[in-house]
Amino acid sequence: MKKIFFLIALISILFQNCANKKQVANGSTDKHSPRRAEVLFLGNASTHHNSGRFAPMLISPLFELGVNVTYTADSSALNAANLSKYDGIMIYANYDTIKESQEKALKDFVEGGKALIPIHSASFCFQNSDWYIQAVGGQFSTHKTGVFSPVTVNTTHPVMKGVGTFSAWDETYVHTKLNPDMTVLQERVEGAHHEPYTWVRKQGKGRVFYTASGHNDSTWRKPEFIKMISNGVMWALGDKIQAQINKYQIPAGVYTDAKIPNYENRNPAPKFQHPFTPAQSQKRMQVPADFEIELFASEPDIINPITMAWDEKGRLWVVETVDYPNTIRNEAGVGDDRIKICEDTDGDGKADKFTIFADKLNIPTSMVFSNGGVIIAQAPDFLFLKDTNGDDKADVREVLITGWGKGDTHAGPSNLKYGFDNKIWGVLGYSGFDGKVDGKNFKFSQGIYSFSPDGKAFDFKGRTSNNTWGLGFTEDNDVFISTANNTHTAFYSMHEKYMKKGLSGSNVQPIQKIDGHYNMHVVFPNLRQVDVHGGFTAAAGHNFYTARNFPKEYWNRIAFVNEPTGRVIHNAVLEQQGAGFIEKDGWNLLASSDEWVGPVHAEVGPDGAVWVADWYDFIIQHNPTPRGFENGEGNAYINPMRDRERGRIYRIKYKQAKPYTPLKLSKDNVEGLVSALENDNLLWRMHAQRLLVEAKNLSVLPALYKIISAGKVDGIGLNGPAINAIWTLQGLGVLDGANAEALAVVKAALASPVAGVRKAAIQALPKNEAMIGIIQKAALFKDPDLRVRLAAILAVSDMPASVHVGHLLYEAAADELNVKDKYIAQALYGAALLHNEGFIAMAKTAASPSVYVQKILKEITPVEKPKQAVAAANPEASKADEVIIDMKVVEHLMKFNKTSFTVKAGQTVILKLENPDFMQHNLVIAKPGMLKKVGAAADQMVQDPNGAEKNYVPAIPEVLFATKLLNPEEKVTLKFTAPAKPGDYPYLCTFPGHWSIMNGVMKVIK
């Protein structure tokens, strides 16, 4: 009996130990396990003490020391729950006061054993807190400025180890309320005055490091200053944290010389970093402090994963392409690429079963589930593959659409997705499309398109400005994209058909660039970018967090933009502004210092985690071809170092995520599909919607009505299930007018408290005469949410011309809120052009139409043609004073086709510029000798969120003449009078980063 009790006790202990080990692995409880340290950097929005600029200067060196730095400019981060994630807090900011609750949280944090690292202006923060001033060790009092060298007075302290003397212009701080309980490390000596300038102290169980240095670049760019801060952080973290970092055994990179493109002419030139194992690579990654990253699959099971998707059974499908980028199979497209189904059969979080669904593919770039199979983008075709006998191997292979360009393998179709409107959506790069779909000819380049799952009803929706690799839907069906070359976020505002004629003075585009910042935030400086240096040159993907397993600030608000050249997954924070959106910098979901890491796809998986496809290749750049290399058949430069042996799939999980119960859906299980339609993960709702539409089982209608009418609202004011249910009704064809009950339910949804539901209802309802009464009754042109107003205006733009609608549009045009919104103003203008009779009639009754109304009237009011003017006395004489210059951008080379041209002083110049390239370009003519000044000013404009709207033309007197910024395949004519003074006038493309290559000389002679 004693043995039995002993065994029970032993088993209990072992079980508990196993549970504890699992918690340690998840990083959720054991603070003593080997790991990286976590430090919060509290900055501010001010540019006077530009924390957003200086924090990245510390992030990289600290990351190499094993410290993850999380940046925020939100002082509300000072709360106990948030601080508990970190080992220390660094402050470089200007905050006058601190709330009592924040002071307590900070005090408990520091005195409980955590690090406090106030830098420079932080000594004048929180002036209402005596505790904070005491903890810092003093308070800023006054300052002047000057160049000086802080004098080290304690050379033996660990903080000063390896720190040399540095001299810089800085503010000369004088402190007050100095705490005698400190160890001074540096002084600022001014005559007989010795001002303590850098010190350390202890506060409770915590450590404090402070320096008064660091006002601006002159100090922050000193390696000795960065070294001192880094040492100060490590000392403040303490011996225990340093021991944990050491035990984590972060692997060092092994480098050798190799033939590597040196795009930025760096000295020394880049070296080749040898690859890490998946386990080693993970130790060189950072995710948010309350998250963890887990490996799901890697080589040899997964190689070169270019995209992925999950089926209705929750299984991961991965597209592998070892043929990318230059192995183009011209004979029937038979290659070495595959689609693989990856399953975790034992529930341990790692794939253990791999099934090849399809092979002999050649550079497939996207995949979407449809009609029991998958649609594959494989230029020049879209293929439909299907398994008909249940062995998970495709035995049907049909061509749905053909005509996709394959001249450049990184410029083809991608991001195929099942849309809310039950169409397949996708994006395309500059390789373009030229073909016939359903009997109609289509020819277009980069942009957004959609088609029905049977390959028909093709629709090109709008042109993008660059090679396009990202497409994402929010839960309420707002659409966003990302492109290469400095547009990591753009908003699909409206179909291009509504903008056949643009409103005068408006800069609205069907696809509107809205990214709010330039820089990406890397943790390792070794970048190899051909352009947009330090920014988003290869932005890929734009999937939103559309589940509920992450903290609320992620829900339907943060999009994940991959930037493989920077080894980061960026958090793009989207906030509604009127009928559109603005993007804010949310820093990163993932960052790595492993130079092979190349995230190309990040998306919410079936479990609510974000899954990541890591291409894992040291060579990620495609073109232009670097000097000393040759171009391949896929228009990528040839490099034998391109890897064809590795690839990884990760999951980024929130540590406090709710448990996930696996689902398996079937179109034969209607009850299960209805239940999934109410799932809090959009992935499952979209699968349920698609399967219900494909099943065409109308017995589901009552359940759909119930979901729509229930009026549920979640924690952020959304009702995702109702939106999907409305579009399911549309896909089932019951909103065409024949089913009165279905129409009534959706009409009633126009009164929903949720704007996304109202928007879905107006978009899904048929655009017929009944729509007029619906809009009036629901007062949609006065809806409190401007996105709903925009949807209603676009809806009437799809109706036949109507006097009644014209009246309504006139009333909407008199609403100042509509006029001030650039998207609604454009949509109103386009609708008024169609419904002009009623609009004009209403205008005649107005005493004084607004400026906006007058602008519309000028365009839509019929006018008599003026009598032909008398011909000039000698038209040939005026033409004799003109010279025509035909200028063209050379494709893929970032050059003009002319290095110079000659004109006469005072001559009329007609410069015709054509852009057949895949990138945006312009042509700017500057004063003699001003090439570098204008080019440098243009490069600075990349930091301006409105730079593209300004055509990247600097507003400086050195600029004489300029074209607009041309999109690919655009042409423009610039007419000007040549300067009167002879000389060499440089011309250049001022798209940031282009001018040093794209330039020439306009020679002006007498």
Steps between C-alpha positions, in 0.01 A plus 500: 500500500787736586650431154171595336483828692864565415432441128196727508703775668786455253266514200340812644839669536605400148172625359544833676857528373384429145235768532759745630734416215226571251439837660872573486505414130212735443685770693194569708606439860863411565705818507821306563519300178753593231358778284551841348440805721208735438528879533227754439612827339257781587539785254273781386356651183714813530782560255679728747620189677451270204462163668357337190818586315750412770348180641596298187862602557491304825278213394753329276800499739280396793344222293846358437550496877184294546262785586170550322389864499133584457431860406190699591409867506189434706540584869199284583749212472589587859264251662571196710370245252708634214816560702489142629608385152833680524829486686565870474374831370696763310355853487598770251211740480325811629206421726423769757285294734422143596175361635498356851419151369785524247743616767406202719541260209842643415610505864394140560672400174835659584511432872393144432832442324462638146719746309435873454703668226413872469687680221556876471158673506353217710643684802235767446211259457226442759571820692209429737665180629750539782559127486597509131742792550661317791516175301665666201747665736432862409294736291596717204508870593655712223724467198699683240669334203850429380756247387655312790636164611354340812783402734500142627565500874440130568686286248454172685122486497356242252300771324820678392677185381623556146349850481739752353488876528258671265442863415172634362277803487232450764290678758698587813268369767505634855306286748321567824364272775803274464476177697822446698443125474659459160825400334615766255666363186542816290510872568462804278785726603458872443771699672483419869151350467471121483146403399405133552408383148482122499425295807362175633309421815270244657133554575354226716598175330533675163788671326504845338733624226478866391691727266430865418662467158294440188310803372539433127691324224835650590507284812287204394722433199807460720588128534636569849165639612312198364753272668448675834120478475522132406727431796265700722202293390678172564616614844153625594342171393711329761702183539206256491368627167851504354542139611174401329616666178832317517330166559274562199813464284408734216704377203747734336500542124772335295609712204717437196590702192277447199380675186207695645327801344605820673209724403590779741876487434570417863852492632576235608294307248237249620609148587314171477337386824474125531150365575371412846292201599136581579570483874798732467310740275218529755750627757573789266134599471288747694125489545299717745582433864174321574523281189702197399605348170483127429630300209230304316704358210841539338744346258524232376120476523446857376713678239457851360144567625366789292142495630263296715131452583278287725219281377160451666651217705754738655792341313787714375573494127839634393613597151867417447694642208862397446470616137467863610629736374673404176406143413211561262367187335376589154383152409154451649611670821628177657739581783627390838258695721235351726198559719531320829240430771656522847323344799563476873347161578615465862415849623854599602496817293731371226419354160566128481311401186580642156297416190589623153168619357647607166847497345668580169395862539710795386518811718148498645452823694162474671219265594136525607242232585200474270236244398663204671847579368747782470565774248871550438670806354774370273574745220398490222204305641261477791446130561222315679625191683276250672518163676200287402577171677591617851873419499601867538671497161377710211365295212327788321702782343315755288591843364256765625661818364805556282685815404707585807843639416806298593774740390590565861431236761472743792248715313224250436163427666481435873288521816196312372223527759135412529326837536191598695321545166559131422751584227867407492717808548867541420777745421749520216842649435641659189523173303139579421213316337410476132230249421137414448266410786147382436515640146631843600849636440691641797839667508636666813807523719536515876185532705203325666255270325229246575315218326237243579620158623423350159749735336241737355364848584852642492534854635807726515439734790789744512863560422771499763814713482756221526564128505222371723533214750250575777121481535293494817138527613379629832210324669266770371632468144732796463777413256870586520810416300877531524748554219871512444697824509368703790129420523450251779136601549244622248121516527270372224259791514275423204488328162678689224171520306382762749802713417494513124498872552683637800378792708707809428757558774453153652786254548276201568591177325308172486792360697620773734845497660444564872808368682584740778873443534806399303736307724481135584648401835774243472705335773810447288667753271619268220239585235532448126242724332522635149276798578273647770792445736383434853138498383256258344639402162346151488181523707308174466162408645250717686297255707316636802467344842147367459460268799467555875799318651731803501452804725215731400725766347572255215140415413405605148747786531854378446619365166814294463730622224801282426826666399745221419788737422481627859410165658192649666124462515366850549191589701312746282237665721196610300268763642185621331499862388174600337421266211863391486788408725838611623789269588714535810824336597443203730861379472538122463337169569826327408859614447813294447876546483542178300583622150327200343161565657256620237135516607286504185157408640342566841135420564261399777468124512214279617618522862507881512881511496688677221681253279811603310654361183875561520658472155837468677757596239800729522426635151158667490547782246362442151602792278638730366804295412801610708829587337702187432197266479290365214123498466302177491193391310272612782652850484682438829874522527676165502670409827607146590446584868121499455390222734285205398530291815334695782173651614311543827143546622450664840208589724501818706276443802373724776603343830159559659300381198187300567515128419427399143267215415572372146216522249420302188235636265307330224248646259278203582483602868282811485468524878879503535533767232243724668687461827830586327338807349484633856861412581714790623769413243434639151685207344227262617219744411632535145530123460144460629371771265675346201379147574142616554504688171653204318245259653206720390292346777220751562390323816764713673308826437313518835827455687660778297206731568539429872871587497436827315209601720662404832686830515799367691788744550847396615754679715608741223154573360502243219254234394704279271250212483222730373730638227594151380136388520390792279758412237401133526146600405641694206706199392195275520323731254205581727546878491407534133143598590325165486532428874311769689599373844871505422471854364308612807763360736784675320305827472437484874877461548537858375384602846772295672709686760808354329629703206658195336163325493332803344775523241471131415123533460520793255774325302316168479154630409409519129567836331151564361233768540403363839843607620391866487229451760730284711767771511246768586328300770829402667646850449818341372636821348498634858626186669720571805773283347645652183594158363128421484432830324769418246354154440155650444630758253690233307186284503293765319788542256423146384134586427351642180484881482222634722367851564401398851851376580639826362287689754633286783857545384459877494386493862800282587731744319371780724618309809837645601604171662471326165683776314794496740550126462714446190358157422136602531565823308637297207220242517233773511658664199497176302140426598389852407649456154264204454190642669562849364144600403365493853819652642482798261129548567560524874789740448270741315283530810794588726572863583876458520646156425820411687840510334497121485158492333611766254802288413272206422258717305784631287573143393148368447312802362474484118664800332500617143818457310675834444545617146831403352761766566668677210817321410830657597657716237798272467460173699807349337717777641403415859568131442845585371591619850406165654713194551357158587703271725392137518620350827444146618582303814711192427321197644658334805815715488389818680636717217369748247561411135678832452797618704470850353307717257556851364261794474537869423468769765143628517372223273167329566573142604244223476637205695309176456577247773393137479533251787490134387681396821338318791583782743379856537721771348497870424732752337615814678723771351721689742730800496861443391711322759201412716467127422616380841307762695173424324566125523571520873184704553304237307641222716381688809146500359481125546440574868199718409174298507370740233815480288333297225215752480766767450644287218826486699591839356682712762349843557833681472609781263762274340220310323401666171258261327348163588262239369257319722588158641423250227359159575616208284383527138409866539603789276516873567589815310689784669504833318731777617721782379870424510702725734643814347846432642709235318641218709469138606171441680476158667186294471423213733234264629418610854328182614706447817816306433484528120674829427858380531443259210217666308640832390627688199570849371288749307754711312372853441684686221462842343 
